[in-house]
Amino acid sequence: MPKVRALLVTILLLIGVALLILTAAEPDWIEKLTGAEPDAANGSAEVLITLAVVSLVVVSGLSTIMAWRSVAAQRRDRLTRPTADGG
């Protein structure tokens, strides 16, 4: 499961980076893409969407790191635990 989570976080990270670049290059990309003007073409909606995705990436990334550390600790405990026959 942590591998799937890591893959999803990686995909989300790539989307976040793409949105950061897109928002920096074209602050009114929603208007150009859809024709709708949710923020009167000032770019605030785009910034909010980008910040939301980047925040989700950070939270998901930290959660994934904690999951990987938990899996690694369980494996380490299994390897260092004495066997039932004492050997």
Summary of the structure (lengths in Angstrom):
residues: 87
radius of gyration: 21.0
end to end distance: 32.0
largest distance: 73.3
contacts: 200
relative contact order: 0.15
helix: 77%
strand: 0%
